[in-house]
Amino acid sequence: MRQGYLCPKCGGTSFESSEMRATGGFFTKIFNVQTKRFTTISCRQCHFTEFYKADSSTLGNIFDFLAD
């Protein structure tokens, strides 16, 4: 996965990946449930970040709700 990365902004060749979660609507904001999940790819040189939508499971959402 790490081979062949090229930043579209600066041409950098190294990156970091992470995960970000966000709320989806009114009720999920009220109960602080993050139903949207994204994988992020950030260039180590210029910090340009791309977001890719990831699958979110119902079971994972329940665990997130109980953990808060």
CYANA upper distance limits for C-alpha pairs under 8 A (distance plus 0.5 A):
  2 ARG  CA     14 SER  CA      8.14
  2 ARG  CA     15 PHE  CA      8.31
  4 GLY  CA     13 THR  CA      7.99
  5 TYR  CA     12 GLY  CA      8.49
  5 TYR  CA     13 THR  CA      5.90
  5 TYR  CA     14 SER  CA      7.27
  5 TYR  CA     15 PHE  CA      8.13
  6 LEU  CA     11 GLY  CA      5.94
  6 LEU  CA     12 GLY  CA      6.21
  6 LEU  CA     13 THR  CA      5.41
  6 LEU  CA     14 SER  CA      8.15
  7 CYS  CA     11 GLY  CA      5.12
  7 CYS  CA     12 GLY  CA      5.56
  7 CYS  CA     13 THR  CA      6.89
  7 CYS  CA     43 CYS  CA      6.76
  7 CYS  CA     48 PHE  CA      8.19
  9 LYS  CA     46 CYS  CA      8.45
  9 LYS  CA     48 PHE  CA      7.50
 10 CYS  CA     45 GLN  CA      8.28
 10 CYS  CA     46 CYS  CA      7.24
 12 GLY  CA     43 CYS  CA      7.14
 12 GLY  CA     44 ARG  CA      7.95
 12 GLY  CA     45 GLN  CA      6.53
 12 GLY  CA     46 CYS  CA      8.25
 13 THR  CA     43 CYS  CA      8.11
 14 SER  CA     43 CYS  CA      6.64
 14 SER  CA     44 ARG  CA      6.29
 14 SER  CA     45 GLN  CA      7.99
 15 PHE  CA     41 ILE  CA      6.99
 15 PHE  CA     42 SER  CA      5.85
 15 PHE  CA     43 CYS  CA      4.89
 15 PHE  CA     44 ARG  CA      5.50
 16 GLU  CA     41 ILE  CA      6.31
 16 GLU  CA     42 SER  CA      5.77
 16 GLU  CA     43 CYS  CA      7.07
 16 GLU  CA     44 ARG  CA      7.12
 17 SER  CA     39 THR  CA      7.53
 17 SER  CA     40 THR  CA      5.94
 17 SER  CA     41 ILE  CA      5.07
 17 SER  CA     42 SER  CA      6.82
 18 SER  CA     39 THR  CA      6.35
 18 SER  CA     40 THR  CA      5.63
 18 SER  CA     41 ILE  CA      7.22
 19 GLU  CA     37 ARG  CA      7.74
 19 GLU  CA     38 PHE  CA      6.25
 19 GLU  CA     39 THR  CA      5.09
 19 GLU  CA     40 THR  CA      6.28
 20 MET  CA     37 ARG  CA      6.40
 20 MET  CA     38 PHE  CA      5.66
 20 MET  CA     39 THR  CA      6.82
 20 MET  CA     40 THR  CA      7.52
 21 ARG  CA     34 GLN  CA      6.10
 21 ARG  CA     35 THR  CA      7.61
 21 ARG  CA     36 LYS  CA      6.05
 21 ARG  CA     37 ARG  CA      4.99
 21 ARG  CA     38 PHE  CA      6.70
 22 ALA  CA     34 GLN  CA      5.25
 22 ALA  CA     35 THR  CA      6.83
 22 ALA  CA     36 LYS  CA      5.57
 22 ALA  CA     37 ARG  CA      6.97
 23 THR  CA     28 THR  CA      6.20
 23 THR  CA     29 LYS  CA      6.26
 23 THR  CA     32 ASN  CA      7.62
 23 THR  CA     33 VAL  CA      6.56
 23 THR  CA     34 GLN  CA      4.79
 23 THR  CA     35 THR  CA      5.94
 23 THR  CA     36 LYS  CA      6.51
 24 GLY  CA     28 THR  CA      6.67
 24 GLY  CA     29 LYS  CA      7.84
 24 GLY  CA     34 GLN  CA      7.43
 24 GLY  CA     35 THR  CA      6.26
 24 GLY  CA     36 LYS  CA      6.57
 25 GLY  CA     29 LYS  CA      6.68
 26 PHE  CA     30 ILE  CA      6.93
 27 PHE  CA     31 PHE  CA      6.76
 28 THR  CA     32 ASN  CA      6.08
 28 THR  CA     33 VAL  CA      5.39
 28 THR  CA     34 GLN  CA      7.31
 28 THR  CA     35 THR  CA      7.88
 29 LYS  CA     33 VAL  CA      7.00
 29 LYS  CA     34 GLN  CA      8.46
 31 PHE  CA     65 PHE  CA      8.40
 32 ASN  CA     65 PHE  CA      7.75
 33 VAL  CA     61 ASN  CA      7.39
 33 VAL  CA     64 ASP  CA      7.31
 33 VAL  CA     65 PHE  CA      6.07
 34 GLN  CA     61 ASN  CA      7.32
 34 GLN  CA     64 ASP  CA      7.83
 35 THR  CA     56 SER  CA      7.23
 35 THR  CA     61 ASN  CA      6.71
 36 LYS  CA     53 LYS  CA      8.40
 36 LYS  CA     54 ALA  CA      8.39
 36 LYS  CA     56 SER  CA      6.99
 37 ARG  CA     53 LYS  CA      6.77
 37 ARG  CA     54 ALA  CA      5.89
 37 ARG  CA     55 ASP  CA      7.19
 37 ARG  CA     56 SER  CA      6.43
 38 PHE  CA     51 PHE  CA      6.57
 38 PHE  CA     52 TYR  CA      5.86
 38 PHE  CA     53 LYS  CA      5.03
 38 PHE  CA     54 ALA  CA      5.53
 39 THR  CA     51 PHE  CA      6.32
 39 THR  CA     52 TYR  CA      5.63
 39 THR  CA     53 LYS  CA      6.91
 39 THR  CA     54 ALA  CA      6.79
 40 THR  CA     49 THR  CA      7.00
 40 THR  CA     50 GLU  CA      6.14
 40 THR  CA     51 PHE  CA      5.21
 40 THR  CA     52 TYR  CA      6.83
 41 ILE  CA     49 THR  CA      6.01
 41 ILE  CA     50 GLU  CA      5.79
 41 ILE  CA     51 PHE  CA      7.18
 42 SER  CA     47 HIS  CA      5.90
 42 SER  CA     48 PHE  CA      6.02
 42 SER  CA     49 THR  CA      4.73
 42 SER  CA     50 GLU  CA      7.02
 43 CYS  CA     47 HIS  CA      5.19
 43 CYS  CA     48 PHE  CA      5.89
 43 CYS  CA     49 THR  CA      7.02
 56 SER  CA     60 GLY  CA      7.53
 56 SER  CA     61 ASN  CA      7.93
 57 SER  CA     61 ASN  CA      6.85
 58 THR  CA     62 ILE  CA      6.81
 59 LEU  CA     63 PHE  CA      6.86
 60 GLY  CA     64 ASP  CA      6.70
 61 ASN  CA     65 PHE  CA      6.69
 62 ILE  CA     66 LEU  CA      6.74
 63 PHE  CA     67 ALA  CA      6.55
 64 ASP  CA     68 ASP  CA      7.13
